[in-house]
Every structure is written in C-alpha cells, then in structure tokens.
Amino acid sequence: MAASSGIDRIGPGDLTELVSDVGRAPLNVGAAIFFAGENLRDPTTLMVVLTERLVGIRRLRQCLIEPALGLGRPYWIDDDHFDVDAHFSQVRCPAPCDREAALTLAVDAVIRPLSRSRPLWRAVLVTDIADPNGHTALVMVLHHVLADGIGGLAILAHLVDGVDSSPPLREQRTSGQPNARELLYDNVIGRLHTFRRAPRAVARFPAAWAELGRGAGGRAPRCSLNAPTGVRRAVGTVEVELGTVRRAGRRWDATVDDVLLVAVGGALGTILHRRGEFPPDLVISVPVSARTADTSGQLGNRVGVMPVRVPLDGTPEDRLVAVSRATRLQKTNVRGLSAELLGPVFRALAAAGMFRRFVDRQRRVNSFLSDLPGPPSTITAAGAPVTSIVPLIVSTGNVAVAFAALSYAGTLTVAVVVDPDVAPEVRDLTEAVREQFRSIVASAQ
C-alpha cells in the first residue's frame, strides 16, 4: 500500500469499508471490556495506564486524509494537534448501574459518528458498575476503516499487561504530509502494481467464487427482519462454555463457527415463526479473514465474506450436518478471496452514489455473524483482570439483526445487536440463542 515514497495508503479492503459508510448508523466496530478487582474502586491507575498505552499506538494518533481526484487512495498522516482527552473519557455507569446499563452506554458510544477530521476512534472508561464480575468497563470504538476484527484484537493486545508494544502494531512508515506531485507519482506506481497482479487475481477467481458459495441457492428468503435500518441499536448477550460448544460440534464433524451459525439461525427462525413467517432457511454472512501470521499484528481490513444458507427445519443434528457440509465446500486454501470480487463492485456502486440504495434493498443475506478468537487465558491491565469481552458491531442496510461472537478465557460471548425499531425482540432473540445452544449440546450427548 506504500507504492513509493513511504505514503501510508489504505488498502482495497479499507477503501471498501470507507465508501460503505453511507448508512444511517456509522460503520463502527467496538468492544466492551469488563474489569474486576478491588483496586478498581479507584480507577485512576487504570485510566493512566490505558491512556499511556493507547497513545503509544501510532495509528491512533493519525488522521485519514482524502486526496484530490486522481491522486490515489486516502492515506494516514500523524495528527499534529492530537489530544487524547478528545478521544478518551471517563463516566459513571448510568442507573441502574448494572452490566446491562453499561452495555447500553457502550452501544450508544459505538453508534455515535466519529469525526473524519481527527483520529477515528474513541474510548470510554465506565466506572461504578454494580456487578461482581466487572466493576469497570473500557468501551473501545474504531471506525471500520481503521481495523477489522483481528486488527481490533491487535489493539487490545497492546493495552494489556505483559506485552511489548514497541514497535506499536508494526506501523513504521513515514507520515509527513506529501505534496501533489508525490501523491500522483505514488498513485501511478500503485496502479502499475495492480495491473501486474491482474493475472493472479483472474487465476484466483474460481476460489473466490467458491467462497461465495458459487451463487448457490440464489436470493435469500424474504422476511420482516430485512428492512432498512435506522440510527438506533440495542444489544443482548449470551455466554456459553467454549469447550462444551467445541465438543458438540466435533460430535457432528462441525466447527465452533458451524455451531454458531445453527444457533443464531435457529434463534432468528424462532422469532420469525412467532411473527407468522416460516422460511425454510436463512442466509447468514460470516467474515473470512485473509490474514497470515505475518499480518496478524497489523491494522486495516483483510477479510472476505462467506454467505451460508442455514436450514431452519429438522433436528439440531440435521441442521448442523447441513451447515458443516456447506461451509467445508465453500472454504478454500487461500481464505478471504471473495473480497477481490465484492470490493470492486461495492466501490463502483459507491462511486455511482448507489451503494445505500443497494444495501437498503439487497436480497443476498438475512443476517451477519462474526466470530473472533480472543485470548485463551485471563489477561490483565494495570493489574486488573479482564472478566469478559463483549464484541459490538453495527450492521448496515436492511439487516436488522446481527451477531458478534468472541471467545475469551474459555467462554464464548455472543452479542445480539438489533435495530429496535425493526426488531424490538432483543430479549426474546437472546433467550432463543441460549435455547438453541442448549438444544445443540443436548443433541450431541
């Protein structure tokens, strides 16, 4: 992405995320990280430590600059007027001061737009939470152009104790303000590199098409949960033991992701049945990371998508076997290649001013599910143990219900994020996900 002269351009995946931010709610991602410990009765030390570590991540001190037409993709430069206090604040948990209130505050932080004139993140330290499993929470919000899920975990890794944060997230490029001549030259060289890679992209088309399911099944079923979304979001959470879910999946030669797809698909089916709708299946899109070991510690977006048709009829065993078979057929040796097909299409729609119309009326997916592998053992920050991590996403277009899952220290947390004006049944959905997990585990015993 730095074709010459060290200009820190965003990548194709980042550009897709940037131009896709046209919905009523901003395209942000985030997490609520809960801490416990007696020392958090006074969170001053935690605030100081987190501030120091956040400031130490160079990308969080940089602005995104959009050059004039013909001068290439946007690029990152250091913010000469960076003020951490404009990004990191501390508030008391609102009444009734419980975990649910803290999560409501977290969702509100995620759906507030981030200023394009400053570094694209915010953080809120929420104190005085009346929950024995978490007295304080850090709400971290990033614009999606800054990082995908794995990139967000890379930031988390530099906030906790025992991690060497130098060099921070491997961002070592120069960042001075380039002039128009330098930008033009860099853009020309970058385009030449793109042309040179074109034959390779063509050769990878079959694998990319396979990841997208080769168009299997055509359109997604119509349902009332697919309606243009607004600015509000609500969240519910489900926590299950990761080992139990993994063992249940292995019983039917399925992965944790397969179990998640069946659980959230079944929960959506439960709500639709109560609404008097009985589709035979739903299409749920899951991200597919294109990262390698060399890029796991970097920010940016390197992710494709894999739409999976999840059956709603039959026993948990039947549905899990069907989903497992489908995902095995769609997975390829080089993952995330679908972005090479969808990215140019989305960017073309955005350039024509048609992207919002497209996503508000799309008929390809009914819901989204992301699943991230978090730290396998307990982590701490300023000596305070992290008790749980709740991932938060904002779906766009006409997808009113989305799911984000993250495993941490043996627990799998699933966040059910809804537009309450289209899907007010957030509590029912949360309980339906929990019941689906129970059914799957029981069927495997």
C-alpha positions as CSV (number, residue, x, y, z in Angstrom):
1,M,0.0,0.0,0.0
2,A,3.1,2.3,0.2
3,A,3.9,2.1,-3.5
4,S,6.7,4.6,-3.2
5,S,7.9,7.5,-1.0
6,G,6.5,5.9,2.1
7,I,3.0,7.2,1.7
8,D,0.8,5.2,4.0
9,R,-2.2,4.4,1.8
10,I,-5.2,2.5,2.9
11,G,-5.7,-0.9,1.3
12,P,-8.5,-2.0,-1.0
13,G,-10.4,-3.6,1.9
14,D,-10.1,-0.4,3.9
15,L,-11.4,1.6,1.0
16,T,-14.4,-0.7,0.6
17,E,-15.2,-0.1,4.3
18,L,-14.8,3.7,4.0
19,V,-17.1,4.1,0.9
20,S,-19.6,1.7,2.5
21,D,-20.1,4.1,5.4
22,V,-23.3,5.6,4.0
23,G,-25.9,4.2,6.3
24,R,-28.0,6.0,8.9
25,A,-25.7,4.4,11.6
26,P,-22.0,4.8,11.3
27,L,-19.8,1.8,10.2
28,N,-18.0,1.5,13.6
29,V,-16.9,-1.6,15.5
30,G,-16.2,-1.9,19.1
31,A,-16.0,-3.9,22.3
32,A,-16.9,-3.6,26.0
33,I,-14.1,-4.9,28.1
34,F,-15.1,-5.6,31.7
35,F,-12.5,-5.5,34.6
36,A,-12.8,-6.7,38.2
37,G,-10.6,-6.2,41.2
38,E,-10.7,-4.3,44.5
39,N,-8.2,-1.7,43.2
40,L,-10.8,-0.6,40.6
41,R,-12.8,1.1,43.4
42,D,-10.4,4.0,42.4
43,P,-9.9,3.6,38.6
44,T,-7.3,6.4,38.3
45,T,-4.4,4.0,37.9
46,L,-6.3,2.0,35.2
47,M,-7.1,5.3,33.3
48,V,-3.5,6.4,33.4
49,V,-2.1,3.1,32.2
50,L,-4.7,2.8,29.4
51,T,-4.1,6.3,28.3
52,E,-0.3,5.7,28.0
53,R,-0.8,2.5,26.0
54,L,-3.5,4.0,23.7
55,V,-1.2,7.0,22.9
56,G,1.6,4.5,22.2
57,I,-0.3,3.1,19.2
58,R,0.8,5.3,16.3
59,R,-2.3,4.6,14.2
60,L,-4.5,6.1,17.0
61,R,-2.6,9.3,16.6
62,Q,-3.1,9.6,12.9
63,C,-5.8,11.2,10.7
64,L,-7.1,9.9,7.4
65,I,-6.6,12.3,4.5
66,E,-8.6,12.1,1.3
67,P,-6.6,13.5,-1.6
68,A,-7.9,15.2,-4.7
69,L,-9.3,13.2,-7.6
70,G,-6.6,11.4,-9.4
71,L,-4.2,11.4,-6.6
72,G,-5.0,7.9,-5.3
73,R,-6.5,6.3,-2.2
74,P,-6.8,8.1,1.2
75,Y,-3.7,7.9,3.4
76,W,-2.7,8.2,7.0
77,I,-0.6,11.1,8.5
78,D,0.3,12.0,12.1
79,D,-2.1,14.4,13.7
80,D,0.0,17.4,14.8
81,H,-2.8,18.5,17.1
82,F,-3.6,15.2,18.6
83,D,-5.3,15.4,22.1
84,V,-6.0,12.2,23.8
85,D,-8.6,13.9,26.0
86,A,-10.7,14.4,22.9
87,H,-10.9,10.7,22.4
88,F,-10.7,9.1,25.9
89,S,-13.2,10.0,28.6
90,Q,-14.4,8.6,31.9
91,V,-18.1,8.4,33.0
92,R,-20.0,6.7,35.8
93,C,-22.4,3.9,34.8
94,P,-25.9,5.3,34.4
95,A,-28.8,3.9,36.6
96,P,-29.4,1.2,37.5
97,C,-25.6,0.8,37.3
98,D,-25.6,-2.8,36.2
99,R,-24.0,-4.7,33.3
100,E,-27.0,-4.1,31.0
101,A,-26.8,-0.3,31.6
102,A,-23.0,-0.4,30.9
103,L,-23.7,-2.2,27.6
104,T,-26.4,0.3,26.6
105,L,-23.8,3.0,27.1
106,A,-21.4,1.0,25.1
107,V,-23.8,0.7,22.2
108,D,-24.5,4.4,22.3
109,A,-20.8,5.1,22.0
110,V,-20.5,2.8,19.0
111,I,-23.4,4.3,17.0
112,R,-22.1,7.9,17.5
113,P,-20.3,9.1,14.4
114,L,-16.5,9.7,14.6
115,S,-15.2,12.9,13.2
116,R,-13.3,12.5,10.0
117,S,-11.0,15.4,10.9
118,R,-9.5,13.5,13.8
119,P,-8.1,10.0,14.5
120,L,-11.0,7.6,14.0
121,W,-11.5,6.2,17.5
122,R,-13.0,6.9,20.9
123,A,-12.7,5.1,24.3
124,V,-14.9,5.5,27.4
125,L,-13.9,4.2,30.8
126,V,-17.2,3.3,32.6
127,T,-16.9,3.2,36.4
128,D,-19.1,2.2,39.3
129,I,-20.8,-0.8,37.7
130,A,-22.7,-2.8,40.3
131,D,-21.6,-6.2,39.1
132,P,-19.3,-8.6,40.9
133,N,-17.9,-9.8,37.6
134,G,-16.9,-6.3,36.4
135,H,-16.7,-3.1,38.4
136,T,-15.3,-1.1,35.5
137,A,-15.5,-1.4,31.7
138,L,-13.5,0.0,28.8
139,V,-15.6,0.8,25.8
140,M,-13.4,0.9,22.7
141,V,-14.8,2.2,19.4
142,L,-13.0,2.2,16.0
143,H,-14.2,3.2,12.6
144,H,-14.1,0.0,10.4
145,V,-11.6,1.6,8.0
146,L,-9.1,1.5,10.8
147,A,-9.3,-2.2,11.6
148,D,-11.3,-5.4,11.1
149,G,-11.9,-7.7,14.0
150,I,-8.4,-9.2,14.0
151,G,-6.9,-5.7,13.9
152,G,-9.1,-4.7,16.8
153,L,-7.7,-7.7,18.8
154,A,-4.2,-6.4,17.9
155,I,-5.1,-3.1,19.6
156,L,-6.4,-5.0,22.6
157,A,-3.2,-6.9,22.8
158,H,-1.2,-3.7,23.3
159,L,-3.5,-2.5,26.1
160,V,-2.9,-5.4,28.4
161,D,-0.1,-6.2,30.8
162,G,3.0,-8.2,29.7
163,V,3.0,-7.1,26.0
164,D,6.0,-5.3,24.4
165,S,4.3,-2.6,22.4
166,S,7.4,-1.4,20.6
167,P,7.2,-1.1,17.7
168,P,3.4,-0.5,18.1
169,L,1.4,-2.7,15.7
170,R,4.3,-2.8,13.2
171,E,3.4,0.7,11.8
172,Q,6.8,2.1,10.8
173,R,6.1,4.1,7.7
174,T,6.9,7.8,7.3
175,S,3.9,10.0,7.8
176,G,4.8,13.6,6.7
177,Q,2.3,15.5,4.5
178,P,3.1,14.6,0.9
179,N,2.7,17.1,-1.9
180,A,0.5,16.6,-5.0
181,R,3.5,15.5,-7.2
182,E,4.5,12.8,-4.7
183,L,0.8,11.6,-4.4
184,L,0.5,11.5,-8.2
185,Y,3.7,9.5,-8.6
186,D,2.8,7.1,-5.8
187,N,-0.7,6.6,-7.4
188,V,0.8,5.8,-10.8
189,I,3.2,3.3,-9.3
190,G,0.5,1.7,-7.3
191,R,-1.7,1.3,-10.3
192,L,1.1,-0.3,-12.2
193,H,1.5,-2.8,-9.4
194,T,-2.3,-3.5,-9.6
195,F,-2.0,-4.2,-13.3
196,R,0.9,-6.6,-12.7
197,R,-1.2,-8.5,-10.2
198,A,-4.2,-8.8,-12.5
199,P,-3.4,-12.2,-14.0
200,R,-3.0,-13.6,-10.5
201,A,-6.4,-12.1,-9.5
202,V,-8.0,-13.8,-12.5
203,A,-6.5,-17.1,-11.7
204,R,-7.9,-16.9,-8.2
205,F,-11.5,-16.2,-9.4
206,P,-12.7,-19.8,-9.0
207,A,-11.6,-19.9,-5.4
208,A,-13.2,-16.5,-4.7
209,W,-16.4,-17.7,-6.3
210,A,-16.3,-20.9,-4.3
211,E,-16.1,-18.9,-1.0
212,L,-19.2,-17.0,-2.1
213,G,-20.9,-20.4,-2.5
214,R,-20.9,-20.2,-6.3
215,G,-24.2,-18.3,-6.1
216,A,-25.8,-21.5,-4.7
217,G,-29.5,-21.0,-3.8
218,G,-29.9,-17.6,-5.4
219,R,-31.5,-14.9,-3.3
220,A,-32.1,-15.1,0.4
221,P,-35.6,-15.7,1.6
222,R,-37.8,-12.6,2.2
223,C,-38.5,-11.9,5.8
224,S,-39.6,-9.0,8.0
225,L,-36.2,-8.8,9.7
226,N,-34.8,-7.4,6.4
227,A,-35.9,-3.8,6.3
228,P,-34.0,-0.5,6.1
229,T,-32.4,0.2,9.5
230,G,-32.2,3.4,11.4
231,V,-29.8,5.1,13.8
232,R,-30.7,3.2,17.0
233,R,-29.2,-0.1,18.2
234,A,-29.8,-2.4,21.2
235,V,-27.8,-5.4,22.5
236,G,-28.3,-8.6,24.4
237,T,-25.6,-11.1,25.3
238,V,-25.3,-14.9,25.7
239,E,-22.4,-16.6,27.4
240,V,-21.6,-20.3,26.9
241,E,-18.7,-22.5,27.8
242,L,-16.4,-22.7,24.8
243,G,-15.3,-26.3,25.4
244,T,-18.9,-27.5,25.5
245,V,-19.7,-25.8,22.2
246,R,-16.5,-27.2,20.6
247,R,-17.3,-30.8,21.8
248,A,-20.8,-30.5,20.5
249,G,-19.5,-29.5,17.1
250,R,-16.9,-32.3,16.9
251,R,-19.7,-34.8,17.6
252,W,-21.0,-34.0,14.1
253,D,-17.7,-33.1,12.5
254,A,-18.5,-29.4,12.7
255,T,-16.6,-26.3,13.9
256,V,-17.5,-23.7,16.5
257,D,-18.5,-21.4,13.7
258,D,-20.8,-24.0,12.3
259,V,-22.5,-24.4,15.8
260,L,-22.8,-20.6,16.0
261,L,-24.5,-20.4,12.6
262,V,-27.0,-23.1,13.6
263,A,-27.7,-21.4,16.9
264,V,-28.2,-17.9,15.6
265,G,-30.1,-19.1,12.5
266,G,-32.4,-21.2,14.8
267,A,-33.0,-18.1,17.0
268,L,-33.9,-16.0,14.0
269,G,-36.3,-18.7,12.9
270,T,-37.9,-18.8,16.3
271,I,-38.7,-15.1,16.2
272,L,-39.9,-15.3,12.6
273,H,-42.2,-18.2,13.5
274,R,-43.7,-16.0,16.2
275,R,-44.3,-13.4,13.6
276,G,-46.1,-15.9,11.4
277,E,-43.3,-16.3,8.9
278,F,-41.9,-19.7,8.1
279,P,-38.9,-19.5,5.7
280,P,-37.2,-22.9,5.1
281,D,-33.8,-21.4,5.6
282,L,-31.9,-18.1,6.1
283,V,-28.6,-16.8,4.6
284,I,-26.1,-15.6,7.2
285,S,-22.9,-14.0,6.0
286,V,-19.7,-14.6,8.0
287,P,-16.4,-12.8,7.5
288,V,-13.4,-14.8,6.4
289,S,-10.0,-13.5,7.4
290,A,-7.3,-13.3,4.7
291,R,-4.6,-12.7,7.3
292,T,-1.4,-14.7,7.6
293,A,1.0,-15.0,10.5
294,D,2.9,-12.0,9.1
295,T,-0.1,-9.7,9.0
296,S,-2.0,-10.8,12.2
297,G,-0.4,-7.9,14.2
298,Q,-1.4,-5.2,11.7
299,L,-4.4,-3.0,11.4
300,G,-6.5,-2.4,8.4
301,N,-9.0,-4.8,6.7
302,R,-8.1,-8.1,5.2
303,V,-11.3,-10.0,5.1
304,G,-13.7,-11.6,2.7
305,V,-17.2,-12.9,3.3
306,M,-18.9,-16.3,3.1
307,P,-22.7,-16.4,2.9
308,V,-24.0,-19.6,4.3
309,R,-27.6,-21.0,3.8
310,V,-28.7,-22.2,7.2
311,P,-31.7,-24.6,7.3
312,L,-34.4,-23.9,9.9
313,D,-36.2,-27.2,9.6
314,G,-35.1,-30.5,11.2
315,T,-33.3,-31.6,14.3
316,P,-30.2,-29.7,15.6
317,E,-28.1,-32.6,14.3
318,D,-29.7,-32.3,10.8
319,R,-29.1,-28.6,10.6
320,L,-25.5,-28.8,12.0
321,V,-24.6,-31.5,9.5
322,A,-26.0,-29.5,6.6
323,V,-24.2,-26.3,7.6
324,S,-20.9,-28.2,8.2
325,R,-21.1,-29.7,4.8
326,A,-21.9,-26.3,3.2
327,T,-19.0,-24.5,4.9
328,R,-16.5,-27.2,4.0
329,L,-17.4,-26.8,0.3
330,Q,-17.0,-23.0,0.5
331,K,-13.7,-22.9,2.3
332,T,-10.6,-22.6,0.1
333,N,-6.9,-22.9,0.7
334,V,-6.4,-19.2,0.4
335,R,-9.1,-17.6,2.5
336,G,-10.7,-14.1,2.1
337,L,-10.5,-14.1,-1.7
338,S,-14.2,-13.1,-2.0
339,A,-13.2,-9.6,-1.2
340,E,-11.4,-9.4,-4.6
341,L,-14.8,-9.9,-6.2
342,L,-17.1,-7.9,-4.0
343,G,-14.7,-5.0,-3.2
344,P,-14.7,-3.6,-6.8
345,V,-18.4,-4.0,-7.1
346,F,-19.1,-2.2,-3.8
347,R,-16.7,0.6,-4.6
348,A,-18.2,1.1,-8.1
349,L,-21.7,1.3,-6.5
350,A,-20.4,3.9,-4.0
351,A,-18.8,5.9,-6.8
352,A,-22.1,6.0,-8.6
353,G,-23.9,7.1,-5.5
354,M,-26.0,3.8,-5.5
355,F,-24.5,1.9,-2.6
356,R,-27.0,2.9,0.1
357,R,-29.9,2.2,-2.3
358,F,-28.3,-1.2,-2.9
359,V,-27.8,-2.3,0.7
360,D,-31.3,-1.0,1.7
361,R,-32.8,-3.3,-0.9
362,Q,-30.4,-6.2,-1.1
363,R,-31.7,-9.8,-1.2
364,R,-28.5,-11.7,-0.7
365,V,-28.2,-12.1,3.1
366,N,-30.6,-12.1,6.0
367,S,-28.1,-11.5,8.8
368,F,-24.4,-11.2,9.7
369,L,-22.3,-13.3,12.1
370,S,-18.7,-12.5,13.1
371,D,-16.7,-14.8,15.3
372,L,-13.3,-13.8,16.8
373,P,-10.8,-16.0,18.7
374,G,-9.9,-13.9,21.7
375,P,-7.2,-14.5,24.3
376,P,-7.4,-18.1,25.6
377,S,-6.4,-17.2,29.2
378,T,-7.2,-14.4,31.6
379,I,-5.5,-11.1,30.7
380,T,-4.9,-8.0,32.9
381,A,-4.4,-4.3,32.5
382,A,-2.8,-2.3,35.3
383,G,-3.1,-5.5,37.4
384,A,-6.9,-5.6,37.0
385,P,-8.2,-8.9,35.5
386,V,-10.4,-8.8,32.4
387,T,-13.5,-10.8,33.3
388,S,-15.3,-10.6,29.9
389,I,-15.2,-9.1,26.5
390,V,-18.3,-8.2,24.5
391,P,-17.8,-7.5,20.8
392,L,-20.1,-4.9,19.2
393,I,-20.8,-4.4,15.5
394,V,-23.2,-2.1,13.5
395,S,-25.0,-3.7,10.6
396,T,-25.9,-1.5,7.7
397,G,-28.6,-1.5,5.0
398,N,-31.6,-3.7,5.6
399,V,-30.1,-6.2,8.1
400,A,-31.9,-5.5,11.4
401,V,-30.2,-8.3,13.4
402,A,-26.5,-9.1,13.5
403,F,-24.4,-11.3,15.8
404,A,-20.9,-10.9,17.0
405,A,-19.1,-13.7,19.0
406,L,-15.8,-13.7,20.8
407,S,-14.1,-16.4,22.8
408,Y,-12.1,-15.4,25.9
409,A,-10.6,-17.5,28.7
410,G,-12.8,-20.5,27.9
411,T,-16.1,-18.5,27.5
412,L,-17.8,-17.8,24.2
413,T,-19.8,-14.5,24.4
414,V,-22.4,-13.8,21.7
415,A,-23.7,-10.3,21.3
416,V,-27.1,-9.9,19.6
417,V,-27.2,-6.4,18.1
418,V,-30.5,-5.2,16.7
419,D,-32.3,-2.2,15.3
420,P,-35.0,-2.0,18.0
421,D,-37.4,-0.2,15.6
422,V,-37.3,-3.2,13.2
423,A,-36.6,-6.0,15.7
424,P,-37.7,-5.0,19.2
425,E,-37.5,-8.6,20.4
426,V,-33.9,-8.3,21.6
427,R,-34.6,-10.2,24.8
428,D,-36.5,-12.9,23.0
429,L,-33.7,-13.3,20.5
430,T,-31.1,-13.5,23.3
431,E,-33.1,-16.2,25.0
432,A,-33.7,-18.0,21.7
433,V,-29.9,-18.1,21.1
434,R,-29.4,-19.5,24.5
435,E,-32.0,-22.2,24.0
436,Q,-30.5,-23.1,20.6
437,F,-27.2,-23.7,22.3
438,R,-28.9,-26.0,24.9
439,S,-30.6,-28.0,22.2
440,I,-27.4,-28.4,20.1
441,V,-25.4,-29.5,23.2
442,A,-28.1,-31.9,24.3
443,S,-28.3,-33.5,20.9
444,A,-24.6,-34.2,20.9
445,Q,-24.7,-36.0,24.3
